[in-house]
Amino acid sequence: MKKVPVTDMDFVELIAEKLKNDPKIFKNHKDFIEGQMFMSQSFFKRYFKEDNFKEQAREYLKGMRLIQ
């Protein structure tokens, strides 16, 4: 019988197990995350257009209360 995730941690464990056991899923997940990181970096570089875009991006995200 399949284990059905009940809590958030159950879900995390289930996904981690799938990623560990299936290289194709791992690669797809890795490619997705890297794509998201690239798009975020590209967005902030265009949005702030300065050398210190990382610092400005953090301030922006803090102002939006997305990070502390």
C-alpha positions as CSV (number, residue, x, y, z in Angstrom):
1,M,0.0,0.0,0.0
2,K,1.3,3.5,-0.9
3,K,2.1,5.9,1.8
4,V,-0.1,9.0,1.5
5,P,1.4,12.2,2.7
6,V,-0.5,13.7,5.6
7,T,1.8,16.5,6.9
8,D,4.1,18.8,5.0
9,M,7.1,16.8,6.3
10,D,5.5,13.6,4.9
11,F,5.3,15.3,1.5
12,V,8.9,16.5,1.7
13,E,10.1,12.9,2.6
14,L,8.1,11.4,-0.3
15,I,9.5,13.9,-2.8
16,A,13.1,13.4,-1.5
17,E,12.7,9.6,-1.8
18,K,11.5,10.0,-5.4
19,L,14.3,12.3,-6.3
20,K,16.8,10.0,-4.7
21,N,15.5,6.9,-6.6
22,D,14.8,8.3,-10.0
23,P,17.6,10.2,-11.8
24,K,15.2,11.5,-14.4
25,I,13.0,13.2,-11.8
26,F,16.0,14.6,-10.1
27,K,17.4,16.1,-13.3
28,N,14.0,17.6,-14.2
29,H,13.7,19.1,-10.7
30,K,17.2,20.4,-10.8
31,D,16.7,22.0,-14.3
32,F,13.5,23.6,-13.1
33,I,15.1,25.1,-10.0
34,E,18.1,26.4,-12.0
35,G,15.8,27.9,-14.5
36,Q,13.9,29.7,-11.7
37,M,17.2,31.0,-10.3
38,F,18.3,32.2,-13.7
39,M,15.0,34.0,-14.4
40,S,15.1,35.7,-11.0
41,Q,18.6,36.9,-11.5
42,S,17.8,38.2,-15.0
43,F,14.8,40.0,-13.7
44,F,16.6,41.8,-10.9
45,K,19.6,42.7,-13.1
46,R,17.2,44.3,-15.6
47,Y,15.0,45.9,-12.8
48,F,17.9,47.5,-10.9
49,K,20.5,47.9,-13.7
50,E,23.4,48.4,-11.3
51,D,26.4,46.4,-10.2
52,N,25.0,45.9,-6.7
53,F,21.7,44.4,-7.9
54,K,21.9,41.6,-5.3
55,E,21.8,44.1,-2.4
56,Q,19.0,46.1,-4.0
57,A,17.1,42.9,-4.7
58,R,17.3,41.9,-1.1
59,E,16.0,45.3,0.0
60,Y,13.2,45.0,-2.5
61,L,12.2,41.5,-1.2
62,K,12.4,42.7,2.4
63,G,10.1,45.6,1.5
64,M,7.7,43.1,0.0
65,R,8.0,41.1,3.2
66,L,9.1,38.0,1.2
67,I,12.4,37.7,3.2
68,Q,13.6,39.0,6.5
